[in-house]
Every structure is written in structure tokens, then in C-alpha cells.
Amino acid sequence: MINLVGEIKDHQAMVIEVESWEDYIKEIKDVNSVSRNCFIGSLHGTTIPREVGVENLVYDDDHLSYYIINEYGTPSKKLAYKV
């Protein structure tokens, strides 16, 4: 997690497999919470936690970043990379 002033507060990484990069971006745009399992290891989670807002979505053909805003108004920066 990176806060709004750029300080790293927590860091977690998972490798997931998605149907397509475009579909993954659409999930983020639509704030669609999809369950995901880690392709390597045993982590699991969702594309976006339930009941959060998404702000400042920026993406290109290989990178994606956005902020999620939880129910308390706390922002967390999320990053994704296509490999």
C-alpha cells in the first residue's frame, strides 16, 4: 500500500492469471470485485475489495495503477503489471 504522499505502508504481491488485460482493466473501471487465486503460491483475494471506490485509474498496454478508497476514506495505491 502506498499512501497519498507516496510513503510505502505495506507491500503484498501476487501473480494472477486473467483472461485478457483488457478484461482486467474493465473489472477495475467497473469496480467489479472478482475472486482471484495466486498463480504461484497460496495467496488469494479479489480484484478490488468489496464496497470501495476507485480513483485515478491510469493504464497502458503493460501497466496499471489506481487508488482504492475504503469505507473510512483511507486511500491505498494498487499497481498491476502485465507479464
C-alpha positions, -999 to 999 in steps of 0.1 A, spaced: 0 0 0 13 35 -9 -4 64 8 -12 97 -10 21 113 -1 40 83 -16 50 65 16 50 27 14 29 14 44 25 -22 33 35 -43 4 20 -75 -9 24 -91 -43 6 -119 -61 7 -134 -96 -27 -139 -111 -39 -152 -144 -67 -133 -162 -85 -139 -195 -72 -107 -210 -55 -74 -200 -85 -55 -214 -110 -76 -193 -89 -69 -162 -89 -32 -169 -127 -33 -173 -130 -50 -139 -112 -21 -123 -132 5 -143 -165 -12 -133 -153 -16 -97 -161 -53 -101 -148 -75 -72 -137 -108 -87 -121 -136 -66 -86 -145 -77 -61 -172 -66 -24 -167 -68 -8 -185 -98 23 -190 -77 19 -199 -40 -13 -200 -19 -24 -163 -17 -59 -154 -27 -80 -123 -28 -102 -101 -50 -95 -78 -79 -110 -50 -58 -122 -53 -22 -159 -50 -19 -175 -16 -11 -146 6 -21 -142 34 -45 -117 36 -74 -99 68 -83 -71 79 -106 -70 48 -128 -41 51 -152 -30 23 -176 -13 15 -208 -5 -18 -226 16 -32 -198 10 -12 -165 -19 -2 -144 -23 19 -112 -52 33 -92 -62 42 -57 -89 24 -38 -107 43 -11 -120 22 17 -151 28 38 -131 51 62 -118 72 33 -83 58 35 -66 55 1 -43 27 -10 -24 26 -42 -27 -5 -63 -3 -15 -91 -5 -42 -118 19 -53 -144 13 -75 -174 39 -103 -178 
